[in-house]
């Protein structure tokens, strides 16, 4: 059944095989233990075009989480701009209360604090909450639901604006999540979410953005159906470039504001893009399989030339790609990543070591496979020394290319 509109008209789009949990990076002491693996299949709702996979994430998984947006310069710029955007759009007044559902290390809310806003974060990750609190943010360590919403509203008051960036795609019970948001939101408040968009995933072959934690990839129609169940409506939508193409969606209680013309335009664009046509997903599946064949062949050819390959970035999405394509340490010597939380660990499934970016200079690979391809412009700029000595990059999405 569809998580958003509750339709039972579901179709299998692409079976990606069995995968470990994408953020379950392996400590060296646990290398002898096999990874737990689960089927990873992409399904689509024929009625609202929500792309989704079944929930195989164990209970409590997010209590210890290894992704932080602060590891990328692009992320810091983006979330700093988001806090200012809320004020500029009049969604929150100076001194107003902002609640972030899935606050992670507090990067976004730290920008709100700097602007004089009241900042409250809700996140189950006990290893990240101290990082957020060190930025002056009040953090409630919990999985968000209606009871937590009632508790937070009772302690701090209603939220003028609720923000959730790249969190709803991790949520299995979307109806409870939105019910909680409506409970916590002030009568005149708005909910602002950022999510990768289904259209971009299909058109740009972004199959790697699907993993067990990313349970859903949203269309605007799927969000409209979800909000409608709680007497809410989308009032605005805009495109943002982060994470390979995402959308920022504003919603409020029905009738509070007149929806922007952009809402109808996005809904029509999804229809024109074929998101509700079975042939769209048949073609997508073929392209995904071709992508795998081309990438594996390209890396094998580079190895035959005697070139040393390493990876740049150890994002969760990279593990979908590595495991689907069968790329292990015999092909890719290491994964360089700026997140110190992952250093000394190994990628789940393929067991490639994760190291600091300085290893690119000391080990001098010839080619970097860019797993964090959504930050390629930033990575390319950072790796000026690598490029100066003739280093090249393989960018795997939307189709594998070798570039300087």
ChimeraX attribute file (.defattr): number of C-alpha atoms within 10 A of each C-alpha:
attribute: neighborCount
match mode: 1-to-1
recipient: residues
	/A:1	11
	/A:2	22
	/A:3	22
	/A:4	25
	/A:5	23
	/A:6	15
	/A:7	13
	/A:8	12
	/A:9	12
	/A:10	17
	/A:11	14
	/A:12	15
	/A:13	20
	/A:14	19
	/A:15	14
	/A:16	22
	/A:17	13
	/A:18	16
	/A:19	23
	/A:20	24
	/A:21	24
	/A:22	23
	/A:23	24
	/A:24	20
	/A:25	26
	/A:26	23
	/A:27	16
	/A:28	12
	/A:29	8
	/A:30	11
	/A:31	13
	/A:32	8
	/A:33	8
	/A:34	11
	/A:35	18
	/A:36	12
	/A:37	15
	/A:38	15
	/A:39	16
	/A:40	23
	/A:41	19
	/A:42	22
	/A:43	21
	/A:44	25
	/A:45	25
	/A:46	18
	/A:47	19
	/A:48	24
	/A:49	27
	/A:50	27
	/A:51	29
	/A:52	28
	/A:53	25
	/A:54	19
	/A:55	18
	/A:56	17
	/A:57	17
	/A:58	10
	/A:59	7
	/A:60	10
	/A:61	14
	/A:62	19
	/A:63	16
	/A:64	14
	/A:65	16
	/A:66	18
	/A:67	17
	/A:68	17
	/A:69	17
	/A:70	18
	/A:71	14
	/A:72	16
	/A:73	12
	/A:74	18
	/A:75	18
	/A:76	15
	/A:77	13
	/A:78	17
	/A:79	21
	/A:80	18
	/A:81	14
	/A:82	16
	/A:83	22
	/A:84	15
	/A:85	13
	/A:86	17
	/A:87	16
	/A:88	11
	/A:89	9
	/A:90	9
	/A:91	19
	/A:92	22
	/A:93	15
	/A:94	12
	/A:95	13
	/A:96	16
	/A:97	21
	/A:98	26
	/A:99	26
	/A:100	25
	/A:101	25
	/A:102	23
	/A:103	28
	/A:104	30
	/A:105	26
	/A:106	32
	/A:107	22
	/A:108	27
	/A:109	30
	/A:110	22
	/A:111	20
	/A:112	28
	/A:113	18
	/A:114	15
	/A:115	14
	/A:116	14
	/A:117	20
	/A:118	21
	/A:119	24
	/A:120	26
	/A:121	26
	/A:122	24
	/A:123	23
	/A:124	23
	/A:125	23
	/A:126	17
	/A:127	15
	/A:128	22
	/A:129	23
	/A:130	15
	/A:131	16
	/A:132	22
	/A:133	16
	/A:134	12
	/A:135	16
	/A:136	16
	/A:137	23
	/A:138	19
	/A:139	25
	/A:140	20
	/A:141	18
	/A:142	17
	/A:143	17
	/A:144	20
	/A:145	18
	/A:146	17
	/A:147	13
	/A:148	19
	/A:149	22
	/A:150	16
	/A:151	13
	/A:152	19
	/A:153	16
	/A:154	11
	/A:155	9
	/A:156	12
	/A:157	14
	/A:158	22
	/A:159	30
	/A:160	21
	/A:161	25
	/A:162	27
	/A:163	25
	/A:164	19
	/A:165	20
	/A:166	15
	/A:167	19
	/A:168	22
	/A:169	19
	/A:170	19
	/A:171	18
	/A:172	21
	/A:173	13
	/A:174	20
	/A:175	19
	/A:176	15
	/A:177	19
	/A:178	21
	/A:179	16
	/A:180	18
	/A:181	27
	/A:182	25
	/A:183	20
	/A:184	26
	/A:185	23
	/A:186	19
	/A:187	14
	/A:188	13
	/A:189	20
	/A:190	26
	/A:191	26
	/A:192	21
	/A:193	20
	/A:194	22
	/A:195	24
	/A:196	25
	/A:197	23
	/A:198	26
	/A:199	24
	/A:200	17
	/A:201	22
	/A:202	22
	/A:203	17
	/A:204	17
	/A:205	20
	/A:206	21
	/A:207	23
	/A:208	21
	/A:209	23
	/A:210	25
	/A:211	32
	/A:212	26
	/A:213	24
	/A:214	23
	/A:215	23
	/A:216	32
	/A:217	25
	/A:218	24
	/A:219	23
	/A:220	25
	/A:221	23
	/A:222	24
	/A:223	19
	/A:224	20
	/A:225	18
	/A:226	21
	/A:227	24
	/A:228	15
	/A:229	14
	/A:230	15
	/A:231	12
	/A:232	21
	/A:233	23
	/A:234	27
	/A:235	23
	/A:236	20
	/A:237	23
	/A:238	13
	/A:239	15
	/A:240	16
	/A:241	11
	/A:242	16
	/A:243	18
	/A:244	20
	/A:245	17
	/A:246	21
	/A:247	23
	/A:248	17
	/A:249	19
	/A:250	23
	/A:251	23
	/A:252	25
	/A:253	22
	/A:254	16
	/A:255	11
	/A:256	15
	/A:257	15
	/A:258	11
	/A:259	18
	/A:260	13
	/A:261	11
	/A:262	13
	/A:263	20
	/A:264	15
	/A:265	12
	/A:266	18
	/A:267	15
	/A:268	13
	/A:269	14
	/A:270	17
	/A:271	15
	/A:272	11
	/A:273	14
	/A:274	16
	/A:275	25
	/A:276	18
	/A:277	14
	/A:278	13
	/A:279	10
	/A:280	15
	/A:281	21
	/A:282	13
	/A:283	13
	/A:284	20
	/A:285	19
	/A:286	12
	/A:287	19
	/A:288	22
	/A:289	14
	/A:290	13
	/A:291	20
	/A:292	19
	/A:293	13
	/A:294	17
	/A:295	23
	/A:296	15
	/A:297	12
	/A:298	16
	/A:299	22
	/A:300	13
	/A:301	12
	/A:302	15
	/A:303	16
	/A:304	10
	/A:305	9
	/A:306	9
	/A:307	13
	/A:308	18
	/A:309	24
	/A:310	24
	/A:311	27
	/A:312	27
	/A:313	27
	/A:314	29
	/A:315	21
	/A:316	26
	/A:317	21
	/A:318	26
	/A:319	30
	/A:320	28
	/A:321	23
	/A:322	22
	/A:323	22
	/A:324	19
	/A:325	17
	/A:326	14
	/A:327	19
	/A:328	17
	/A:329	15
	/A:330	11
	/A:331	18
	/A:332	22
	/A:333	17
	/A:334	28
	/A:335	30
	/A:336	24
	/A:337	23
	/A:338	18
	/A:339	21
	/A:340	14
	/A:341	15
	/A:342	24
	/A:343	19
	/A:344	14
	/A:345	21
	/A:346	23
	/A:347	28
	/A:348	27
	/A:349	25
	/A:350	19
	/A:351	22
	/A:352	26
	/A:353	25
	/A:354	27
	/A:355	23
	/A:356	18
	/A:357	19
	/A:358	12
	/A:359	15
	/A:360	22
	/A:361	11
	/A:362	8
	/A:363	12
	/A:364	15
	/A:365	20
	/A:366	19
	/A:367	27
	/A:368	25
	/A:369	24
	/A:370	24
	/A:371	27
	/A:372	22
	/A:373	22
	/A:374	17
	/A:375	18
	/A:376	17
	/A:377	10
	/A:378	13
	/A:379	19
	/A:380	16
	/A:381	11
	/A:382	12
	/A:383	14
	/A:384	11
	/A:385	13
	/A:386	21
	/A:387	16
	/A:388	10
	/A:389	10
	/A:390	10
	/A:391	17
	/A:392	19
	/A:393	23
	/A:394	23
	/A:395	20
	/A:396	23
	/A:397	22
	/A:398	18
	/A:399	17
	/A:400	19
	/A:401	14
	/A:402	15
	/A:403	11
	/A:404	12
